[in-house]
Amino acid sequence: MGIRLHRAAEPELLEVIDWYDDQRTGLGDRFSDTVYLAMDSIHAHPDRWPLWPLLHHTPPIRRFLLPEYPFALPYLVRDEDVVVLAVAHLRRKPDYWLPRARSRP
């Protein structure tokens, strides 16, 4: 079983990395490292992180809260892989990424 970003999550990640780099050189790389370490953790133990609260969805959507950043990685565990649906800011556009759970990334 592999892990991957949903095709719509890839540009989100790049946008956030650029934003952090604009704030301070190197901060975007630090954010990127945090995201990829989180993805490694999710890949190693996909059922470890909690279900997204107040969200009743089939299949269940789990979330990984990024330490030190106001972002979460909502993800689905599928038969063949784990799909990170978004790099979701916790205080902006709640659940905008939810339709991605129904699409084939």
N, C-alpha and C positions, 0 to 999 in steps of 0.2 A: 504494500500500500504506500503510495506516494503522497506528497502534499504539494499544493500549488495555489497560486492566486487566481481568483476569477479574473477573466479578461478585463472587466471594468475596474477591478481593484488595482491593477498595475499602474494606470495613469494617476490614480489617487495617491499611491505610494510615492511616485515620482514628484507629484505636486507638493506633498508634505515635506519630502526631503529638500526640495528647492526652497520652500518657505523657511525651514529651519536654517539652511545654509545662508539665506539672506539675513537672518538674525545674527548669526555668528559663524564664521568659517569653521568647518568641521562638525558643527552641530547636526547637519544633515546626515553625515556619515554615522554619527553616533545613533541617530534615530533609526537609520537603515539597519545598523548592527542589532539594535534592540528588536526590530521587527523580525529579522531573520533568525535570531536566537529564539524568539517566541515561536516561530514556525517550526524550528527544530524540536522544541519542547512539546508542541502540539502533535507533531509527527510521532514522537516517541511514546506519548500517552494521550491519545485523542479523546478518551472519555474522562480525563482527569478534571477538566475545567467545567464550571457550572453551565447549566442551560441559561439562555438569555432570559432575564426576569420579565415577567408579564407578557411573554411572547409564547403563545401556544401554536406551535407549528409542527407539521409532519413533513419530512423528518425533523427531529429536534435540532435547533440551532444552539450551539455552544458559543461561549465567548472567552477570550483571553484578554485581560486588562493589562495594557502595557505599563510596566513600572516607570514612574517619573514622567509620564506623558498622559495627556487627557484623551487617549485613544484606546479603542478596543479592536480586536480582530474577531468578528463573528465568523463562525465556520460550521460547515456540515461535514459529517462523517458519512461517506458513501461506501458502497461495496468495494469499488476499485481505488478510491483515493479520498483525501481530505481536501476540501475546497474552502479557502479563506475568501469570504464573500466581499469583504471591504476592509479598508483602513478607516474606521469610523470614529470621527470626533464625538466625544461623549455629550457635548452640549450643543451640537448643531444638527439640524435636519434629522431628527430621530427616525430610525427605521427606513430611511430612503433606499437602503440597499436590499430590503426585504424581497422585492420582486426577483432579485438575482437567485434566490433560493429555489425558485420555480423554473428557472431557465437552465439550459445545459451550457455551462461555461466553456 
